[in-house]
Amino acid sequence: MLSPEETLKKLEYYCAYQERCHQEVAQKLWHMGVPKQEHDAMIARLIERDFLNETRFAVQFSGGKFRTKKWGKERIESALKARGISRWNIQHALGQIEENEYQTVFEQLFDRLFAKYQALPSHELQKKKIHDALRYRGWEADRIYSALRELPLK
């Protein structure tokens, strides 16, 4: 088994490689076989040394999922909640996404889905497929319905 200092060095490398949340670090400690009573002390030391920062993680995570996977705010929020991120940090992270960029990405995604499903036999089926794809990615229902209302009829 590793000494506490060796364990801390491994965790510092783990956190320096990519932003991590407290839950991921706790899981890593468990996999390393560190006793549960030492987890809080290790996490506290990582926070003190600025290797672990929940706010920074939430901002990086939300920006990454939005820009690379084109996730909407609802899916990002859900994923952050599942990682035990605080309400304040979730709201702060979502607030970092520019509304103009958010709307532009939505429109591009909507247009791509419209082109993909344009050949479907019925207008209703086409709308359902677009709606389902956007909801799966976590886009807001009112934003989707507003865009669907503007679709031209076949």
Phi and psi in radians as a Rosetta constraint file:
Dihedral C 1 N 2 CA 2 C 2 CIRCULARHARMONIC -1.367 0.35
Dihedral N 2 CA 2 C 2 N 3 CIRCULARHARMONIC 2.663 0.35
Dihedral C 2 N 3 CA 3 C 3 CIRCULARHARMONIC -1.283 0.35
Dihedral N 3 CA 3 C 3 N 4 CIRCULARHARMONIC 2.843 0.35
Dihedral C 3 N 4 CA 4 C 4 CIRCULARHARMONIC -1.012 0.35
Dihedral N 4 CA 4 C 4 N 5 CIRCULARHARMONIC -0.662 0.35
Dihedral C 4 N 5 CA 5 C 5 CIRCULARHARMONIC -1.190 0.35
Dihedral N 5 CA 5 C 5 N 6 CIRCULARHARMONIC -0.696 0.35
Dihedral C 5 N 6 CA 6 C 6 CIRCULARHARMONIC -1.143 0.35
Dihedral N 6 CA 6 C 6 N 7 CIRCULARHARMONIC -0.713 0.35
Dihedral C 6 N 7 CA 7 C 7 CIRCULARHARMONIC -1.073 0.35
Dihedral N 7 CA 7 C 7 N 8 CIRCULARHARMONIC -0.771 0.35
Dihedral C 7 N 8 CA 8 C 8 CIRCULARHARMONIC -1.106 0.35
Dihedral N 8 CA 8 C 8 N 9 CIRCULARHARMONIC -0.705 0.35
Dihedral C 8 N 9 CA 9 C 9 CIRCULARHARMONIC -1.082 0.35
Dihedral N 9 CA 9 C 9 N 10 CIRCULARHARMONIC -0.755 0.35
Dihedral C 9 N 10 CA 10 C 10 CIRCULARHARMONIC -1.094 0.35
Dihedral N 10 CA 10 C 10 N 11 CIRCULARHARMONIC -0.712 0.35
Dihedral C 10 N 11 CA 11 C 11 CIRCULARHARMONIC -1.182 0.35
Dihedral N 11 CA 11 C 11 N 12 CIRCULARHARMONIC -0.650 0.35
Dihedral C 11 N 12 CA 12 C 12 CIRCULARHARMONIC -1.087 0.35
Dihedral N 12 CA 12 C 12 N 13 CIRCULARHARMONIC -0.750 0.35
Dihedral C 12 N 13 CA 13 C 13 CIRCULARHARMONIC -1.103 0.35
Dihedral N 13 CA 13 C 13 N 14 CIRCULARHARMONIC -0.752 0.35
Dihedral C 13 N 14 CA 14 C 14 CIRCULARHARMONIC -1.028 0.35
Dihedral N 14 CA 14 C 14 N 15 CIRCULARHARMONIC -0.741 0.35
Dihedral C 14 N 15 CA 15 C 15 CIRCULARHARMONIC -1.377 0.35
Dihedral N 15 CA 15 C 15 N 16 CIRCULARHARMONIC -0.511 0.35
Dihedral C 15 N 16 CA 16 C 16 CIRCULARHARMONIC -1.282 0.35
Dihedral N 16 CA 16 C 16 N 17 CIRCULARHARMONIC -0.525 0.35
Dihedral C 16 N 17 CA 17 C 17 CIRCULARHARMONIC -1.090 0.35
Dihedral N 17 CA 17 C 17 N 18 CIRCULARHARMONIC -0.725 0.35
Dihedral C 17 N 18 CA 18 C 18 CIRCULARHARMONIC -2.768 0.35
Dihedral N 18 CA 18 C 18 N 19 CIRCULARHARMONIC 2.653 0.35
Dihedral C 18 N 19 CA 19 C 19 CIRCULARHARMONIC -1.040 0.35
Dihedral N 19 CA 19 C 19 N 20 CIRCULARHARMONIC 2.402 0.35
Dihedral C 19 N 20 CA 20 C 20 CIRCULARHARMONIC -2.225 0.35
Dihedral N 20 CA 20 C 20 N 21 CIRCULARHARMONIC 2.704 0.35
Dihedral C 20 N 21 CA 21 C 21 CIRCULARHARMONIC -1.743 0.35
Dihedral N 21 CA 21 C 21 N 22 CIRCULARHARMONIC 2.916 0.35
Dihedral C 21 N 22 CA 22 C 22 CIRCULARHARMONIC -1.003 0.35
Dihedral N 22 CA 22 C 22 N 23 CIRCULARHARMONIC -0.688 0.35
Dihedral C 22 N 23 CA 23 C 23 CIRCULARHARMONIC -1.081 0.35
Dihedral N 23 CA 23 C 23 N 24 CIRCULARHARMONIC -0.743 0.35
Dihedral C 23 N 24 CA 24 C 24 CIRCULARHARMONIC -1.132 0.35
Dihedral N 24 CA 24 C 24 N 25 CIRCULARHARMONIC -0.689 0.35
Dihedral C 24 N 25 CA 25 C 25 CIRCULARHARMONIC -1.190 0.35
Dihedral N 25 CA 25 C 25 N 26 CIRCULARHARMONIC -0.729 0.35
Dihedral C 25 N 26 CA 26 C 26 CIRCULARHARMONIC -1.075 0.35
Dihedral N 26 CA 26 C 26 N 27 CIRCULARHARMONIC -0.698 0.35
Dihedral C 26 N 27 CA 27 C 27 CIRCULARHARMONIC -1.148 0.35
Dihedral N 27 CA 27 C 27 N 28 CIRCULARHARMONIC -0.692 0.35
Dihedral C 27 N 28 CA 28 C 28 CIRCULARHARMONIC -1.105 0.35
Dihedral N 28 CA 28 C 28 N 29 CIRCULARHARMONIC -0.734 0.35
Dihedral C 28 N 29 CA 29 C 29 CIRCULARHARMONIC -1.057 0.35
Dihedral N 29 CA 29 C 29 N 30 CIRCULARHARMONIC -0.746 0.35
Dihedral C 29 N 30 CA 30 C 30 CIRCULARHARMONIC -1.084 0.35
Dihedral N 30 CA 30 C 30 N 31 CIRCULARHARMONIC -0.774 0.35
Dihedral C 30 N 31 CA 31 C 31 CIRCULARHARMONIC -1.150 0.35
Dihedral N 31 CA 31 C 31 N 32 CIRCULARHARMONIC -0.496 0.35
Dihedral C 31 N 32 CA 32 C 32 CIRCULARHARMONIC -1.390 0.35
Dihedral N 32 CA 32 C 32 N 33 CIRCULARHARMONIC -0.142 0.35
Dihedral C 32 N 33 CA 33 C 33 CIRCULARHARMONIC 1.437 0.35
Dihedral N 33 CA 33 C 33 N 34 CIRCULARHARMONIC 0.352 0.35
Dihedral C 33 N 34 CA 34 C 34 CIRCULARHARMONIC -1.334 0.35
Dihedral N 34 CA 34 C 34 N 35 CIRCULARHARMONIC 2.314 0.35
Dihedral C 34 N 35 CA 35 C 35 CIRCULARHARMONIC -1.020 0.35
Dihedral N 35 CA 35 C 35 N 36 CIRCULARHARMONIC 2.491 0.35
Dihedral C 35 N 36 CA 36 C 36 CIRCULARHARMONIC -0.958 0.35
Dihedral N 36 CA 36 C 36 N 37 CIRCULARHARMONIC -0.666 0.35
Dihedral C 36 N 37 CA 37 C 37 CIRCULARHARMONIC -1.139 0.35
Dihedral N 37 CA 37 C 37 N 38 CIRCULARHARMONIC -0.292 0.35
Dihedral C 37 N 38 CA 38 C 38 CIRCULARHARMONIC -1.637 0.35
Dihedral N 38 CA 38 C 38 N 39 CIRCULARHARMONIC -0.179 0.35
Dihedral C 38 N 39 CA 39 C 39 CIRCULARHARMONIC -1.023 0.35
Dihedral N 39 CA 39 C 39 N 40 CIRCULARHARMONIC -0.873 0.35
Dihedral C 39 N 40 CA 40 C 40 CIRCULARHARMONIC -1.067 0.35
Dihedral N 40 CA 40 C 40 N 41 CIRCULARHARMONIC -0.700 0.35
Dihedral C 40 N 41 CA 41 C 41 CIRCULARHARMONIC -1.133 0.35
Dihedral N 41 CA 41 C 41 N 42 CIRCULARHARMONIC -0.742 0.35
Dihedral C 41 N 42 CA 42 C 42 CIRCULARHARMONIC -1.117 0.35
Dihedral N 42 CA 42 C 42 N 43 CIRCULARHARMONIC -0.792 0.35
Dihedral C 42 N 43 CA 43 C 43 CIRCULARHARMONIC -1.102 0.35
Dihedral N 43 CA 43 C 43 N 44 CIRCULARHARMONIC -0.722 0.35
Dihedral C 43 N 44 CA 44 C 44 CIRCULARHARMONIC -1.066 0.35
Dihedral N 44 CA 44 C 44 N 45 CIRCULARHARMONIC -0.709 0.35
Dihedral C 44 N 45 CA 45 C 45 CIRCULARHARMONIC -1.172 0.35
Dihedral N 45 CA 45 C 45 N 46 CIRCULARHARMONIC -0.636 0.35
Dihedral C 45 N 46 CA 46 C 46 CIRCULARHARMONIC -1.148 0.35
Dihedral N 46 CA 46 C 46 N 47 CIRCULARHARMONIC -0.656 0.35
Dihedral C 46 N 47 CA 47 C 47 CIRCULARHARMONIC -1.171 0.35
Dihedral N 47 CA 47 C 47 N 48 CIRCULARHARMONIC -0.789 0.35
Dihedral C 47 N 48 CA 48 C 48 CIRCULARHARMONIC -1.016 0.35
Dihedral N 48 CA 48 C 48 N 49 CIRCULARHARMONIC -0.678 0.35
Dihedral C 48 N 49 CA 49 C 49 CIRCULARHARMONIC -1.526 0.35
Dihedral N 49 CA 49 C 49 N 50 CIRCULARHARMONIC 0.094 0.35
Dihedral C 49 N 50 CA 50 C 50 CIRCULARHARMONIC 1.102 0.35
Dihedral N 50 CA 50 C 50 N 51 CIRCULARHARMONIC 0.517 0.35
Dihedral C 50 N 51 CA 51 C 51 CIRCULARHARMONIC -1.528 0.35
Dihedral N 51 CA 51 C 51 N 52 CIRCULARHARMONIC -0.341 0.35
Dihedral C 51 N 52 CA 52 C 52 CIRCULARHARMONIC -2.275 0.35
Dihedral N 52 CA 52 C 52 N 53 CIRCULARHARMONIC 2.119 0.35
Dihedral C 52 N 53 CA 53 C 53 CIRCULARHARMONIC -2.567 0.35
Dihedral N 53 CA 53 C 53 N 54 CIRCULARHARMONIC 1.956 0.35
Dihedral C 53 N 54 CA 54 C 54 CIRCULARHARMONIC -1.119 0.35
Dihedral N 54 CA 54 C 54 N 55 CIRCULARHARMONIC -0.669 0.35
Dihedral C 54 N 55 CA 55 C 55 CIRCULARHARMONIC -1.131 0.35
Dihedral N 55 CA 55 C 55 N 56 CIRCULARHARMONIC -0.826 0.35
Dihedral C 55 N 56 CA 56 C 56 CIRCULARHARMONIC -1.071 0.35
Dihedral N 56 CA 56 C 56 N 57 CIRCULARHARMONIC -0.733 0.35
Dihedral C 56 N 57 CA 57 C 57 CIRCULARHARMONIC -1.046 0.35
Dihedral N 57 CA 57 C 57 N 58 CIRCULARHARMONIC -0.842 0.35
Dihedral C 57 N 58 CA 58 C 58 CIRCULARHARMONIC -1.068 0.35
Dihedral N 58 CA 58 C 58 N 59 CIRCULARHARMONIC -0.728 0.35
Dihedral C 58 N 59 CA 59 C 59 CIRCULARHARMONIC -1.148 0.35
Dihedral N 59 CA 59 C 59 N 60 CIRCULARHARMONIC -0.804 0.35
Dihedral C 59 N 60 CA 60 C 60 CIRCULARHARMONIC -1.108 0.35
Dihedral N 60 CA 60 C 60 N 61 CIRCULARHARMONIC -0.778 0.35
Dihedral C 60 N 61 CA 61 C 61 CIRCULARHARMONIC -1.081 0.35
Dihedral N 61 CA 61 C 61 N 62 CIRCULARHARMONIC -0.871 0.35
Dihedral C 61 N 62 CA 62 C 62 CIRCULARHARMONIC -1.135 0.35
Dihedral N 62 CA 62 C 62 N 63 CIRCULARHARMONIC -0.736 0.35
Dihedral C 62 N 63 CA 63 C 63 CIRCULARHARMONIC -1.120 0.35
Dihedral N 63 CA 63 C 63 N 64 CIRCULARHARMONIC -0.713 0.35
Dihedral C 63 N 64 CA 64 C 64 CIRCULARHARMONIC -1.150 0.35
Dihedral N 64 CA 64 C 64 N 65 CIRCULARHARMONIC -0.826 0.35
Dihedral C 64 N 65 CA 65 C 65 CIRCULARHARMONIC -1.143 0.35
Dihedral N 65 CA 65 C 65 N 66 CIRCULARHARMONIC -0.623 0.35
Dihedral C 65 N 66 CA 66 C 66 CIRCULARHARMONIC -1.193 0.35
Dihedral N 66 CA 66 C 66 N 67 CIRCULARHARMONIC -0.835 0.35
Dihedral C 66 N 67 CA 67 C 67 CIRCULARHARMONIC -1.346 0.35
Dihedral N 67 CA 67 C 67 N 68 CIRCULARHARMONIC -0.633 0.35
Dihedral C 67 N 68 CA 68 C 68 CIRCULARHARMONIC -1.621 0.35
Dihedral N 68 CA 68 C 68 N 69 CIRCULARHARMONIC -0.713 0.35
Dihedral C 68 N 69 CA 69 C 69 CIRCULARHARMONIC -1.786 0.35
Dihedral N 69 CA 69 C 69 N 70 CIRCULARHARMONIC -0.067 0.35
Dihedral C 69 N 70 CA 70 C 70 CIRCULARHARMONIC 1.049 0.35
Dihedral N 70 CA 70 C 70 N 71 CIRCULARHARMONIC 0.673 0.35
Dihedral C 70 N 71 CA 71 C 71 CIRCULARHARMONIC -1.337 0.35
Dihedral N 71 CA 71 C 71 N 72 CIRCULARHARMONIC 2.558 0.35
Dihedral C 71 N 72 CA 72 C 72 CIRCULARHARMONIC -1.469 0.35
Dihedral N 72 CA 72 C 72 N 73 CIRCULARHARMONIC 2.990 0.35
Dihedral C 72 N 73 CA 73 C 73 CIRCULARHARMONIC -1.118 0.35
Dihedral N 73 CA 73 C 73 N 74 CIRCULARHARMONIC -0.570 0.35
Dihedral C 73 N 74 CA 74 C 74 CIRCULARHARMONIC -1.142 0.35
Dihedral N 74 CA 74 C 74 N 75 CIRCULARHARMONIC -0.723 0.35
Dihedral C 74 N 75 CA 75 C 75 CIRCULARHARMONIC -1.254 0.35
Dihedral N 75 CA 75 C 75 N 76 CIRCULARHARMONIC -0.658 0.35
Dihedral C 75 N 76 CA 76 C 76 CIRCULARHARMONIC -1.090 0.35
Dihedral N 76 CA 76 C 76 N 77 CIRCULARHARMONIC -0.807 0.35
Dihedral C 76 N 77 CA 77 C 77 CIRCULARHARMONIC -1.038 0.35
Dihedral N 77 CA 77 C 77 N 78 CIRCULARHARMONIC -0.772 0.35
Dihedral C 77 N 78 CA 78 C 78 CIRCULARHARMONIC -1.079 0.35
Dihedral N 78 CA 78 C 78 N 79 CIRCULARHARMONIC -0.749 0.35
Dihedral C 78 N 79 CA 79 C 79 CIRCULARHARMONIC -1.154 0.35
Dihedral N 79 CA 79 C 79 N 80 CIRCULARHARMONIC -0.678 0.35
Dihedral C 79 N 80 CA 80 C 80 CIRCULARHARMONIC -1.193 0.35
Dihedral N 80 CA 80 C 80 N 81 CIRCULARHARMONIC -0.698 0.35
Dihedral C 80 N 81 CA 81 C 81 CIRCULARHARMONIC -1.062 0.35
Dihedral N 81 CA 81 C 81 N 82 CIRCULARHARMONIC -0.707 0.35
Dihedral C 81 N 82 CA 82 C 82 CIRCULARHARMONIC -1.117 0.35
Dihedral N 82 CA 82 C 82 N 83 CIRCULARHARMONIC -0.411 0.35
Dihedral C 82 N 83 CA 83 C 83 CIRCULARHARMONIC -1.623 0.35
Dihedral N 83 CA 83 C 83 N 84 CIRCULARHARMONIC 0.114 0.35
Dihedral C 83 N 84 CA 84 C 84 CIRCULARHARMONIC 1.334 0.35
Dihedral N 84 CA 84 C 84 N 85 CIRCULARHARMONIC 0.416 0.35
Dihedral C 84 N 85 CA 85 C 85 CIRCULARHARMONIC -1.358 0.35
Dihedral N 85 CA 85 C 85 N 86 CIRCULARHARMONIC 2.466 0.35
Dihedral C 85 N 86 CA 86 C 86 CIRCULARHARMONIC -1.172 0.35
Dihedral N 86 CA 86 C 86 N 87 CIRCULARHARMONIC 2.707 0.35
Dihedral C 86 N 87 CA 87 C 87 CIRCULARHARMONIC -0.999 0.35
Dihedral N 87 CA 87 C 87 N 88 CIRCULARHARMONIC -0.769 0.35
Dihedral C 87 N 88 CA 88 C 88 CIRCULARHARMONIC -1.066 0.35
Dihedral N 88 CA 88 C 88 N 89 CIRCULARHARMONIC -0.792 0.35
Dihedral C 88 N 89 CA 89 C 89 CIRCULARHARMONIC -1.144 0.35
Dihedral N 89 CA 89 C 89 N 90 CIRCULARHARMONIC -0.623 0.35
Dihedral C 89 N 90 CA 90 C 90 CIRCULARHARMONIC -1.113 0.35
Dihedral N 90 CA 90 C 90 N 91 CIRCULARHARMONIC -0.844 0.35
Dihedral C 90 N 91 CA 91 C 91 CIRCULARHARMONIC -1.107 0.35
Dihedral N 91 CA 91 C 91 N 92 CIRCULARHARMONIC -0.701 0.35
Dihedral C 91 N 92 CA 92 C 92 CIRCULARHARMONIC -1.076 0.35
Dihedral N 92 CA 92 C 92 N 93 CIRCULARHARMONIC -0.803 0.35
Dihedral C 92 N 93 CA 93 C 93 CIRCULARHARMONIC -1.124 0.35
Dihedral N 93 CA 93 C 93 N 94 CIRCULARHARMONIC -0.772 0.35
Dihedral C 93 N 94 CA 94 C 94 CIRCULARHARMONIC -1.164 0.35
Dihedral N 94 CA 94 C 94 N 95 CIRCULARHARMONIC -0.545 0.35
Dihedral C 94 N 95 CA 95 C 95 CIRCULARHARMONIC -1.187 0.35
Dihedral N 95 CA 95 C 95 N 96 CIRCULARHARMONIC -0.334 0.35
Dihedral C 95 N 96 CA 96 C 96 CIRCULARHARMONIC -1.339 0.35
Dihedral N 96 CA 96 C 96 N 97 CIRCULARHARMONIC -0.260 0.35
Dihedral C 96 N 97 CA 97 C 97 CIRCULARHARMONIC -1.432 0.35
Dihedral N 97 CA 97 C 97 N 98 CIRCULARHARMONIC 2.086 0.35
Dihedral C 97 N 98 CA 98 C 98 CIRCULARHARMONIC -1.155 0.35
Dihedral N 98 CA 98 C 98 N 99 CIRCULARHARMONIC 2.338 0.35
Dihedral C 98 N 99 CA 99 C 99 CIRCULARHARMONIC -1.098 0.35
Dihedral N 99 CA 99 C 99 N 100 CIRCULARHARMONIC -0.675 0.35
Dihedral C 99 N 100 CA 100 C 100 CIRCULARHARMONIC -1.096 0.35
Dihedral N 100 CA 100 C 100 N 101 CIRCULARHARMONIC -0.779 0.35
Dihedral C 100 N 101 CA 101 C 101 CIRCULARHARMONIC -1.157 0.35
Dihedral N 101 CA 101 C 101 N 102 CIRCULARHARMONIC -0.686 0.35
Dihedral C 101 N 102 CA 102 C 102 CIRCULARHARMONIC -1.065 0.35
Dihedral N 102 CA 102 C 102 N 103 CIRCULARHARMONIC -0.802 0.35
Dihedral C 102 N 103 CA 103 C 103 CIRCULARHARMONIC -1.168 0.35
Dihedral N 103 CA 103 C 103 N 104 CIRCULARHARMONIC -0.698 0.35
Dihedral C 103 N 104 CA 104 C 104 CIRCULARHARMONIC -1.084 0.35
Dihedral N 104 CA 104 C 104 N 105 CIRCULARHARMONIC -0.792 0.35
Dihedral C 104 N 105 CA 105 C 105 CIRCULARHARMONIC -1.102 0.35
Dihedral N 105 CA 105 C 105 N 106 CIRCULARHARMONIC -0.730 0.35
Dihedral C 105 N 106 CA 106 C 106 CIRCULARHARMONIC -1.031 0.35
Dihedral N 106 CA 106 C 106 N 107 CIRCULARHARMONIC -0.838 0.35
Dihedral C 106 N 107 CA 107 C 107 CIRCULARHARMONIC -1.092 0.35
Dihedral N 107 CA 107 C 107 N 108 CIRCULARHARMONIC -0.724 0.35
Dihedral C 107 N 108 CA 108 C 108 CIRCULARHARMONIC -1.115 0.35
Dihedral N 108 CA 108 C 108 N 109 CIRCULARHARMONIC -0.760 0.35
Dihedral C 108 N 109 CA 109 C 109 CIRCULARHARMONIC -1.140 0.35
Dihedral N 109 CA 109 C 109 N 110 CIRCULARHARMONIC -0.753 0.35
Dihedral C 109 N 110 CA 110 C 110 CIRCULARHARMONIC -1.060 0.35
Dihedral N 110 CA 110 C 110 N 111 CIRCULARHARMONIC -0.818 0.35
Dihedral C 110 N 111 CA 111 C 111 CIRCULARHARMONIC -1.081 0.35
Dihedral N 111 CA 111 C 111 N 112 CIRCULARHARMONIC -0.702 0.35
Dihedral C 111 N 112 CA 112 C 112 CIRCULARHARMONIC -1.127 0.35
Dihedral N 112 CA 112 C 112 N 113 CIRCULARHARMONIC -0.741 0.35
Dihedral C 112 N 113 CA 113 C 113 CIRCULARHARMONIC -1.188 0.35
Dihedral N 113 CA 113 C 113 N 114 CIRCULARHARMONIC -0.657 0.35
Dihedral C 113 N 114 CA 114 C 114 CIRCULARHARMONIC -1.064 0.35
Dihedral N 114 CA 114 C 114 N 115 CIRCULARHARMONIC -0.784 0.35
Dihedral C 114 N 115 CA 115 C 115 CIRCULARHARMONIC -1.116 0.35
Dihedral N 115 CA 115 C 115 N 116 CIRCULARHARMONIC -0.685 0.35
Dihedral C 115 N 116 CA 116 C 116 CIRCULARHARMONIC -1.132 0.35
Dihedral N 116 CA 116 C 116 N 117 CIRCULARHARMONIC -0.713 0.35
Dihedral C 116 N 117 CA 117 C 117 CIRCULARHARMONIC -1.764 0.35
Dihedral N 117 CA 117 C 117 N 118 CIRCULARHARMONIC 0.129 0.35
Dihedral C 117 N 118 CA 118 C 118 CIRCULARHARMONIC -1.087 0.35
Dihedral N 118 CA 118 C 118 N 119 CIRCULARHARMONIC -0.502 0.35
Dihedral C 118 N 119 CA 119 C 119 CIRCULARHARMONIC -1.426 0.35
Dihedral N 119 CA 119 C 119 N 120 CIRCULARHARMONIC -0.086 0.35
Dihedral C 119 N 120 CA 120 C 120 CIRCULARHARMONIC -1.092 0.35
Dihedral N 120 CA 120 C 120 N 121 CIRCULARHARMONIC 2.604 0.35
Dihedral C 120 N 121 CA 121 C 121 CIRCULARHARMONIC -1.128 0.35
Dihedral N 121 CA 121 C 121 N 122 CIRCULARHARMONIC -0.585 0.35
Dihedral C 121 N 122 CA 122 C 122 CIRCULARHARMONIC -2.121 0.35
Dihedral N 122 CA 122 C 122 N 123 CIRCULARHARMONIC 2.594 0.35
Dihedral C 122 N 123 CA 123 C 123 CIRCULARHARMONIC -1.089 0.35
Dihedral N 123 CA 123 C 123 N 124 CIRCULARHARMONIC -0.667 0.35
Dihedral C 123 N 124 CA 124 C 124 CIRCULARHARMONIC -1.151 0.35
Dihedral N 124 CA 124 C 124 N 125 CIRCULARHARMONIC -0.716 0.35
Dihedral C 124 N 125 CA 125 C 125 CIRCULARHARMONIC -1.145 0.35
Dihedral N 125 CA 125 C 125 N 126 CIRCULARHARMONIC -0.710 0.35
Dihedral C 125 N 126 CA 126 C 126 CIRCULARHARMONIC -1.053 0.35
Dihedral N 126 CA 126 C 126 N 127 CIRCULARHARMONIC -0.819 0.35
Dihedral C 126 N 127 CA 127 C 127 CIRCULARHARMONIC -1.092 0.35
Dihedral N 127 CA 127 C 127 N 128 CIRCULARHARMONIC -0.704 0.35
Dihedral C 127 N 128 CA 128 C 128 CIRCULARHARMONIC -1.115 0.35
Dihedral N 128 CA 128 C 128 N 129 CIRCULARHARMONIC -0.774 0.35
Dihedral C 128 N 129 CA 129 C 129 CIRCULARHARMONIC -1.099 0.35
Dihedral N 129 CA 129 C 129 N 130 CIRCULARHARMONIC -0.767 0.35
Dihedral C 129 N 130 CA 130 C 130 CIRCULARHARMONIC -1.107 0.35
Dihedral N 130 CA 130 C 130 N 131 CIRCULARHARMONIC -0.825 0.35
Dihedral C 130 N 131 CA 131 C 131 CIRCULARHARMONIC -1.005 0.35
Dihedral N 131 CA 131 C 131 N 132 CIRCULARHARMONIC -0.864 0.35
Dihedral C 131 N 132 CA 132 C 132 CIRCULARHARMONIC -1.092 0.35
Dihedral N 132 CA 132 C 132 N 133 CIRCULARHARMONIC -0.710 0.35
Dihedral C 132 N 133 CA 133 C 133 CIRCULARHARMONIC -1.137 0.35
Dihedral N 133 CA 133 C 133 N 134 CIRCULARHARMONIC -0.726 0.35
Dihedral C 133 N 134 CA 134 C 134 CIRCULARHARMONIC -1.262 0.35
Dihedral N 134 CA 134 C 134 N 135 CIRCULARHARMONIC -0.675 0.35
Dihedral C 134 N 135 CA 135 C 135 CIRCULARHARMONIC -1.149 0.35
Dihedral N 135 CA 135 C 135 N 136 CIRCULARHARMONIC -0.674 0.35
Dihedral C 135 N 136 CA 136 C 136 CIRCULARHARMONIC -1.023 0.35
Dihedral N 136 CA 136 C 136 N 137 CIRCULARHARMONIC -0.648 0.35
Dihedral C 136 N 137 CA 137 C 137 CIRCULARHARMONIC -1.434 0.35
Dihedral N 137 CA 137 C 137 N 138 CIRCULARHARMONIC -0.005 0.35
Dihedral C 137 N 138 CA 138 C 138 CIRCULARHARMONIC 1.555 0.35
Dihedral N 138 CA 138 C 138 N 139 CIRCULARHARMONIC 0.371 0.35
Dihedral C 138 N 139 CA 139 C 139 CIRCULARHARMONIC -1.441 0.35
Dihedral N 139 CA 139 C 139 N 140 CIRCULARHARMONIC 2.603 0.35
Dihedral C 139 N 140 CA 140 C 140 CIRCULARHARMONIC -1.200 0.35
Dihedral N 140 CA 140 C 140 N 141 CIRCULARHARMONIC 2.417 0.35
Dihedral C 140 N 141 CA 141 C 141 CIRCULARHARMONIC -1.046 0.35
Dihedral N 141 CA 141 C 141 N 142 CIRCULARHARMONIC -0.748 0.35
Dihedral C 141 N 142 CA 142 C 142 CIRCULARHARMONIC -1.135 0.35
Dihedral N 142 CA 142 C 142 N 143 CIRCULARHARMONIC -0.617 0.35
Dihedral C 142 N 143 CA 143 C 143 CIRCULARHARMONIC -1.151 0.35
Dihedral N 143 CA 143 C 143 N 144 CIRCULARHARMONIC -0.721 0.35
Dihedral C 143 N 144 CA 144 C 144 CIRCULARHARMONIC -1.164 0.35
Dihedral N 144 CA 144 C 144 N 145 CIRCULARHARMONIC -0.845 0.35
Dihedral C 144 N 145 CA 145 C 145 CIRCULARHARMONIC -1.094 0.35
Dihedral N 145 CA 145 C 145 N 146 CIRCULARHARMONIC -0.649 0.35
Dihedral C 145 N 146 CA 146 C 146 CIRCULARHARMONIC -1.082 0.35
Dihedral N 146 CA 146 C 146 N 147 CIRCULARHARMONIC -0.762 0.35
Dihedral C 146 N 147 CA 147 C 147 CIRCULARHARMONIC -1.217 0.35
Dihedral N 147 CA 147 C 147 N 148 CIRCULARHARMONIC -0.654 0.35
Dihedral C 147 N 148 CA 148 C 148 CIRCULARHARMONIC -1.155 0.35
Dihedral N 148 CA 148 C 148 N 149 CIRCULARHARMONIC -0.593 0.35
Dihedral C 148 N 149 CA 149 C 149 CIRCULARHARMONIC -1.107 0.35
Dihedral N 149 CA 149 C 149 N 150 CIRCULARHARMONIC -0.477 0.35
Dihedral C 149 N 150 CA 150 C 150 CIRCULARHARMONIC -1.523 0.35
Dihedral N 150 CA 150 C 150 N 151 CIRCULARHARMONIC -0.038 0.35
Dihedral C 150 N 151 CA 151 C 151 CIRCULARHARMONIC -1.126 0.35
Dihedral N 151 CA 151 C 151 N 152 CIRCULARHARMONIC 2.400 0.35
Dihedral C 151 N 152 CA 152 C 152 CIRCULARHARMONIC -1.283 0.35
Dihedral N 152 CA 152 C 152 N 153 CIRCULARHARMONIC 2.492 0.35
Dihedral C 152 N 153 CA 153 C 153 CIRCULARHARMONIC -1.313 0.35
Dihedral N 153 CA 153 C 153 N 154 CIRCULARHARMONIC 2.588 0.35
